[in-house]
Amino acid sequence: MAPINRFTHLIGNCLHAVTYGVIRSTLILVLVVLSFVGLGLVAAVLPTIVLLLVIGIILIPLGIIVFRQAEFYAKKTGKLKRSG
């Protein structure tokens, strides 16, 4: 054991424990708050993302179908001539 007074040793250990507890509690609280903020952002953005995915799933095949029909019409009427 260190050659210091018992009271000094106890005070040092208590101060270390209190400081460590305050710092650790603060870090945990900050992490919890940030995770709640992150969950709130996800909850706010999720309906928009789902809506955009649904629109993309519908419009991409629809665009391909419309393009094919327009290309077929242009070939049929002679308006689309491929050279080379």
RAJO-V373610 format. One record per residue. PHI is phi in degrees with one decimal (* if undefined). NEAR is the number of other C-alpha atoms within 10 Angstrom. D_FIRST is the distance of its C-alpha to the first C-alpha in Angstrom with 2 decimals. Layout:
phi = [PHI PHI]
near = [NEAR NEAR]
d_first = [D_FIRST D_FIRST]
This chain:
phi = [* -66.9 -80.6 -127.6 -66.4 -60.5 -61.6 -63.4 -64.2 -64.7 -63.0 -62.4 -64.7 -64.9 -63.2 -63.3 -64.6 -66.6 -62.2 -61.3 -63.4 -66.1 -64.5 -64.8 -63.0 -63.6 -63.0 -64.0 -62.7 -63.1 -63.1 -65.4 -63.3 -64.8 -69.0 -65.9 -63.9 -62.2 -64.7 -64.6 -65.5 -63.5 -65.5 -76.7 -91.2 -56.7 -60.7 -66.6 -64.5 -63.0 -61.1 -65.3 -64.2 -63.5 -61.2 -64.3 -64.3 -83.9 -77.7 -65.7 -64.0 -63.0 -64.2 -64.6 -62.9 -63.7 -62.8 -61.2 -65.4 -66.5 -65.5 -61.9 -63.0 -66.8 -67.3 -65.8 -88.6 83.4 -84.2 -118.1 -116.4 -96.6 -119.3 87.6]
near = [5 6 6 8 8 11 9 10 13 11 11 12 12 12 11 12 12 12 12 12 12 12 12 12 12 12 12 12 12 12 12 12 12 12 12 12 12 12 12 12 11 12 11 11 11 12 11 11 12 11 11 12 12 11 11 12 11 11 12 10 11 12 11 11 12 11 12 12 12 12 14 13 13 13 13 10 9 9 10 12 8 6 4 3]
d_first = [0.00 3.78 6.47 8.38 10.42 9.99 13.31 12.54 9.73 12.39 15.15 13.72 13.30 16.75 18.38 17.31 18.66 21.80 22.51 22.14 24.37 26.97 27.26 27.55 30.03 32.05 32.32 33.41 35.90 37.33 37.79 39.52 41.79 42.71 43.52 45.76 47.47 48.00 49.46 51.68 52.99 53.69 55.48 57.53 58.51 59.06 62.57 63.67 62.42 64.17 67.34 67.32 66.83 69.75 71.94 71.11 71.84 75.21 76.31 75.53 77.83 80.36 80.45 80.99 83.84 85.50 85.22 86.81 89.65 90.26 90.23 92.65 94.94 94.90 95.76 98.50 100.14 99.82 97.54 94.81 95.96 93.53 94.53 92.62]
